Amino acid sequence: MNIIDYLILAIFLAVALLVAFAVHKHRNARRATLVLAAAGAGLAVFQYGQWDPAPTLKVLDRAAAAEDAVTADYSLYGGINTDSARYLGSRAGSKIFVATRDVHGEEIICLLVEPGDVPGPPGAGCAGMMSASDPIVTLSDQAGRELTLVPDQYDTNELQAAGWTKISANLFRGRQ
């Protein structure tokens, strides 16, 4: 939940308390309080329940192939499991992979960029999958070119309408 969700919940509870105090003087105050409590619980389940499916990346579940071999050194990025890397595509001669990293027992998803023809260090960005409706990680290079990795359930229509190009099912390149 973010700050807006907490504010909405706090406002709803404040209104419910005001109405409960207003009807307290009436004979049916207990019934009205129970109805308000049930309505509040229903709203909380509807607003904050598990409507968003758990985010997944099926590409990580497939068996490794020869193209999934990472050749760059990602040791500077702290614990990226390059054996878990799966090839997603290429951009401007660079190979792009998704891999995992274990941080205190939690699996983190990493987007890896191996420089192709252009000399330079490899790039990586890691983040946890928080929601099926949010991008996992977005990387940007010095030229302002962006890559974003999204979960399988992500609705990509908005990205494509904004000019992002699909590289693979989970990877999009920003406007160049």
C-alpha positions in Angstrom: 0.0 0.0 0.0 1.2 3.5 -0.8 0.5 6.8 1.0 -2.6 7.4 -1.1 -4.1 4.1 0.0 -3.5 4.8 3.6 -5.1 8.3 3.2 -8.2 6.8 1.6 -8.5 4.2 4.3 -8.1 6.8 7.0 -10.8 9.1 5.5 -13.2 6.2 5.2 -12.6 5.2 8.9 -13.1 8.8 10.0 -16.4 9.1 8.1 -17.5 5.7 9.5 -16.8 6.9 13.1 -18.6 10.2 12.5 -21.7 8.4 11.2 -21.5 5.9 14.1 -21.4 8.7 16.6 -24.3 10.4 14.8 -26.5 7.3 14.9 -25.5 6.4 18.5 -28.4 8.3 20.0 -30.9 6.2 18.0 -32.4 2.9 19.0 -30.8 1.0 16.2 -27.3 2.3 16.9 -25.8 -1.2 17.2 -27.3 -2.4 14.0 -26.1 0.7 12.2 -22.6 0.2 13.6 -22.5 -3.4 12.5 -23.7 -2.4 9.0 -20.9 0.3 8.8 -18.3 -2.2 10.0 -19.4 -4.8 7.4 -19.4 -2.1 4.7 -15.9 -1.0 5.8 -14.6 -4.6 5.8 -16.1 -5.1 2.3 -14.5 -1.9 1.0 -11.2 -2.9 2.5 -11.3 -6.4 0.8 -12.4 -4.9 -2.5 -9.8 -2.1 -2.4 -6.9 -3.9 -0.9 -7.6 -7.5 -1.5 -5.6 -9.9 -3.7 -7.1 -8.8 -7.0 -3.7 -8.3 -8.5 -2.2 -11.7 -9.5 1.2 -12.7 -8.3 3.8 -11.4 -10.8 5.8 -14.0 -12.7 8.5 -14.3 -15.3 8.0 -17.6 -17.2 11.2 -17.1 -19.1 13.2 -17.9 -15.9 11.4 -21.3 -15.7 12.6 -22.6 -19.1 15.7 -24.8 -19.4 18.9 -23.0 -20.2 20.1 -22.9 -23.8 23.5 -22.0 -25.4 22.3 -18.5 -26.1 21.7 -17.9 -22.3 25.4 -18.0 -21.5 26.6 -14.8 -20.0 30.2 -13.9 -20.8 30.5 -10.5 -19.0 31.7 -10.2 -15.4 28.8 -9.1 -13.1 30.7 -9.6 -9.8 30.6 -5.8 -9.1 26.8 -6.1 -8.8 26.9 -8.4 -5.8 25.6 -11.9 -6.1 23.9 -12.0 -9.5 23.3 -15.7 -10.3 24.5 -15.7 -13.9 23.6 -19.4 -14.2 20.0 -18.4 -14.0 20.4 -15.9 -16.9 18.0 -16.2 -19.8 18.5 -14.3 -23.1 15.8 -11.8 -23.9 17.1 -10.1 -27.0 19.5 -7.5 -28.3 19.7 -3.8 -28.7 22.4 -1.8 -30.6 24.7 -4.9 -30.6 24.3 -5.5 -26.8 22.8 -8.7 -25.5 20.1 -8.4 -22.9 19.4 -11.1 -20.2 17.2 -11.5 -17.2 18.7 -13.3 -14.2 18.1 -13.7 -10.4 19.9 -12.6 -7.3 19.4 -13.8 -3.8 19.2 -11.0 -1.2 18.6 -12.2 2.4 16.6 -15.1 1.1 14.5 -13.1 -1.3 14.8 -13.6 -5.0 15.4 -10.4 -6.8 15.1 -10.0 -10.6 18.0 -8.5 -12.6 18.2 -7.0 -16.1 21.7 -7.6 -17.5 23.1 -5.8 -20.5 26.3 -7.1 -22.1 28.1 -4.6 -24.2 28.4 -5.9 -27.8 30.7 -4.1 -30.2 31.0 -1.0 -28.0 33.7 -1.4 -25.4 32.6 -0.8 -21.8 31.5 -2.4 -18.6 28.3 -4.5 -18.5 25.2 -2.9 -17.1 22.7 -4.3 -14.6 19.7 -3.2 -12.6 17.9 -5.3 -10.0 14.6 -5.1 -8.2 11.9 -7.2 -6.6 8.7 -8.0 -8.4 6.2 -6.1 -6.4 3.1 -6.2 -8.6 1.9 -7.7 -11.8 0.8 -4.2 -12.9 4.2 -2.5 -12.4 7.4 -2.7 -14.4 10.1 -4.7 -12.6 13.1 -2.7 -13.5 14.0 0.1 -16.0 17.6 0.8 -17.2 18.8 3.9 -18.9 22.2 4.4 -20.5 24.1 7.7 -20.8 22.5 8.5 -24.1 19.1 8.3 -22.5 18.0 5.0 -24.1 15.8 3.0 -21.9 14.9 -0.7 -21.4 12.2 -1.9 -19.2 11.4 -5.4 -17.9 7.8 -6.2 -17.1 6.1 -9.3 -15.6 4.1 -11.8 -17.7 0.8 -10.3 -16.5 1.7 -6.7 -17.3 -0.7 -4.9 -19.7 1.8 -3.6 -22.3 -0.7 -1.6 -24.4 0.1 1.6 -22.6 3.8 1.1 -23.1 3.4 0.4 -26.8 1.0 3.4 -27.2 3.7 5.6 -25.7 6.2 4.5 -28.3 8.0 1.7 -26.6 9.1 -1.2 -28.9 8.7 -4.8 -27.9 11.9 -6.8 -27.9 10.5 -9.9 -26.3 7.4 -10.8 -24.2 8.9 -9.1 -21.1 11.3 -6.6 -22.5 10.6 -3.2 -24.1 12.9 -0.5 -25.6 12.0 3.1 -25.0 11.7 5.7 -27.7 15.1 6.5 -29.3 
